[in-house]
Amino acid sequence: MRHQEIEHTKSSLRRWLPLLVLVAGMALAYGMGWHGLLSLKTIGLNFEALKSFIDRHLLAALLLYMLIYFVVVALSLPGGLVMTLSGGLLFGWPLAFPATVIAATAGASVVFLIAKTSFGESLAARATPWLEKMRHGFQRNALNYLLFLRLVPIFPFFVVNLVPALLGVPFRTYVIATFLGIMPGTLAFVVTGSGLSSVIEAHNRLYSACLERAPANSETSCPYNVDAGAFVTPELLAAFFLLGVVALIPVAVRHWSKRNAET
């Protein structure tokens, strides 16, 4: 009996420890205010220093960027858009695009595995008939549904990381859909970011000139107005939505064919 209790404790620890570490990391990041550093203002005010470091240590800088992006995604911190734009700004889109896709996919995969280990198995064991039907329906067309969720950026990234794990989506399917699904959005924003250097430099000049005139109350008198959200235009969202609809066409065709076969 004692041996069984020990094994049960070890099993519970293996199941919940990754989630506890993840939650502790999130609490630390928010508690220390690190999430607040993820802004175009931070990148802009340190632009010259960052570019100088990248010119001298390109590989190390790129790996560091990927590590930070991985942590941001794994801890579900706000700032993915800022990171993507910054990657294009600092490295150029040909380097930033693959680096961002790999880092984001890796971070999302960690969240998926932790959620699946901590919640997915117990949820499957307690599933109601309605939930079980939903799980099977999602699993049958998992790749297409996940591509839709990834392509249409109206769903929070961390939600799309969690839901497939709770619905029993295979890990391989999840990774493929994530890798492919984030490509269009990532490419759009790293290309946008790669053209922001003149905007950042212009804002830096205006900000420095403002500080010289009003050094006593710089934060209120001299705002740094580069908003990452301004680059998410309705036209861009519409394009992503149409791509998402395209991903669902095979599901609709299969459903239509099945109904026709039954009649």
N, C-alpha and C positions, 0 to 999 in steps of 0.2 A: 504493500500500500504506500509506504514511504517512497519507494522507487518511482511509483506511478505519479505521485505528487511532484517529485523533483522533475520528472520528464515533462509533466504538464506545465510547470513553471518555466522550464527552459523553452518549451514550445511557445508559450505566451510571450516570453521575452523576445524571442526571435521575430514574432509576429508584430509586436507593438514598438520595439525599440527604434526601427527606422522612422516610424511616424513621430515618435517623441523627439528624435534628433531633428527632424524636419521642422516641427513646431518650435523647438528651442531655437533653431536657426532663424526662423521668422521673427520670433519674439526679440532676439538679439538685434537683428537688422532694424526693426522698427524702434526698439528701445534706444539704440545708438543713433537713430536718425539717418542711417546710411541710405535708406530709400529716397530721402530728400536730396541726395547728391546727384541722382539720376535726372538731370535736366540739361537742356541745351545751353542754359546760362553757365552751368559749371563747365561744360565742354568748351563753350565759346571763350570764357575768360581765361582758360588754360590752353587755348588752341595752339599758340606758338610753342609752348613747352612740350605739349603732347606730340606735335609734328616733329620737333627736334629729336625727341626720344625715339619716335618711330623711324626716322631717317637713320639713326645710329644703331637701333636694335629692332629691325623689322620683324624677325621671327619671334623674338621674345614678346614684343608688343602685340603681335597677332594672337599668340597663344594666351596672353593675359586677357585680351579682349574676349576670346572664346570662353575662358574660365569665368570671367565676370558675367557674361551672358548666360552661361550655364547655371550659375548660382541664382541670378535674377529669375530665371524660369523655374528652377527647382524650388525656390522659396516663394514663388508666386508674388514677387514684388512688382509694383507698378514701374514701368520704365522700359518695357520691351520696344516700344516705338522709338523712344529716345536713343536706346542702344543701337537699333538698326540704322537710324539716320546718322548717328555718330560714326558707325562703322563705315558707311559710305563716305562720309566727310573726311575721316582720318586715313583710311586705307585705299579709297577708291572702290568702285563697285565690283571690279573683277576679283579682288581678294575678299572683300567684305561679304559678298553673296554666298560663296560656299562655306566660309567660316561661320556666318550667322546661321545658315540652315543646319549645319552639323551641330553647333552648340545648342540651338533651340530644340532640336530633335532629341539630343542627349538629355537635356534638362527635363523636357516633357516626359521622356521615357522613365526617368527616375520617379517622377510624381505618379505615373501610371503604375509602376511596379509596387510602390509603397502603398498606394490606395488599394490595389488588387490584393496585396498580402494582408493588409489590415482590415479592410471592409468587404472586399469582393467575395471571398469565400463564405463568410458568415451571412452576407446578404443573399447569396445563392441558396444557402441552406434554409433560409426563412422566407423565401420568395412566395408571394401570393400567386394564385393562378393568373391574375391580370399582369403582374410584374414578370412572371415567367414567360407569358406570351409576348410581352414587349421585348424581353431579352432575346428570345428566339428570332423575332422579327428583325431586330437590330443586327444580330449576329449573321443572319442570312445575307444581308446586304451591307455588312459592316464597312467595307472599303469605300463604297459609294457614299454612305451616310457620313463617314468621317471626313471624306474629301469635301463634302458640302459644308460641314461644320468648320473645317479649317479654312476653306476658301472664302466663306462669308464672315467678315470680321465684326459681326454684331454680337457674337458670343464671346464672353471673356475667355482668354486663353486658358486660365487655370480650370475653368468649368469644363472645357473640352478635353482637358487632361484627365479629369476625374470621372466624368460620366462613362466613357468607354470601359474603364476598369470596373465600375460597378455593374455594368451590363454584360460583363464576361467576354469582351472582345479579345481575341487572341493577340498576344504581344507582337508577333510578326506583322499582323495586319495593321495594328496600331502604328508601329514604327514606319511602315511603308506609306500609310495614309498621311501621317504627320510630315514626313520628309517631303512628299510630293505636294501636299496641300498648302504648306507654308511658302512654297517657292514663289508663286506669283506676287504675293504681298511683300515678301522679303526683297525680291528683285525691284519692285516698284519703289520701295522706300530707300534701298541702298543707292539706287540711281539718283533719286531725289537728293539724298544726303551728299552724294559726290559733287553736286552742283551748288552746295551751300557755302563754300569757302568765301566767296565774295560777300555774301549776306552776313556771315559771321564777322568778317573783317570790318565791314561797314558799321555794324552794331558796336564792335569794340572801339572804333574811333569815336563814335557818338557818345558811348558810355564814358570813355576816358575824358573827353572834352567836358561832359556834364559834371564829372567828379571834380575837375579843376575849378569849375564855377561854384559848385555847391558841395564841398567836402564834408560839411558838418552833418548833413542828413541825406547821405547818398542813397540809401535804400528806397526812400519814398520820393526823393527828388529826381533820381536817375534810375528809372526802371529799365530792365533789360528784356525787351519785348520780342523774344523769339519763341513762339509757342509751337511745340511739335504737333499738337492737334490741328493746327491750321493747314497742315499738309494732307490731312485726311479729308478729301473733297467729296461732295456728293457723286460726282462723276466717277471717281475711283471706286467708291463703295458700290455703285451700280454695276461697274465692270466686274468686281469680285462676285457680286450676287449672281450675275449672269453665268460666270464660270461655275459657281456652285450649282446652279440649275442644270447646267450641262452634265455635272457629275451625277445628278439624280435621274437623268434620262434613261440609263440602263435599268434602273429600278422600276421606273414607270412602264417601260417596255415589257419587262418580265411579268409585272403585275397584270398588264393588259392581256398579254399572251395567255397567262394562266386562266384569267376569267373567260377568255374566248374558248379555251380548250374545255372548260367546265360546262359551257352552254351548248 
